[in-house]
């Protein structure tokens, strides 16, 4: 994480940064802080800004930042998606918060969105400074999970090409979720910053050691029709499933 691009109040004015922000008249959370990690190829001004706005209104101090290689952070090649680096970004954000008097080191949580819903739990596996983890529509690489499934079933799990090189190569029976994914990542109109760096993610399994978060809280939220819903539905002893309707 590059502190020169870290913001907490969703505004950036030249080099004059106010890193952490609580809106007036918000509930007292005893200086509790939430690190918000953005999705794959995203930036802090997108979905993290929406989550930060709601959470700060609820009294939480929020820290949003651009991952290395992305947004206003440094690093070459640009827009590189490196799971190992993304995990270290989360840990670096925690290190930064520990140094601040206006952040309670005993009340630091991490919210991971989409791919960061995999990076955030992974960071918490070994970083005990993270007291709670939440994910929103968590996603991660499929390769290691498919290998595990194959080992238990004794059958080879077929691979599905989720991202064709060209939109016109999508088969007629392509699932809607895959079609939306391809349109987002394979067109300049939707995401001109996307890079084909899947090789760095192929052997990354974010959830294999989630037991290491034990004695700390893990909340995994997802939508009823989300294509990645099954990542958040893994049953664990003592886990509770709660449904919300809007």
Secondary structure, DSSP 8 states (H G I E B T S, - for coil): --GGG-BSSS--BTTB----B--TT----TT-EEEEE--TT--IIIIIHHHHHHHHHTT-EEEE---TTSTTS--SSTT---HHHHHHHHHHHHHHHHT-TTS-TTSEEEEEETTHHHHHHHHHHH-TT--EEEEES----SHHHHHHHHHHHSS-------S-SSGGG--TT--HHHHHHHHHHS-HHHHTT----GGGTTT--TTTTGGGGTTSEEEEE--TT-TTGGGG----TT--------
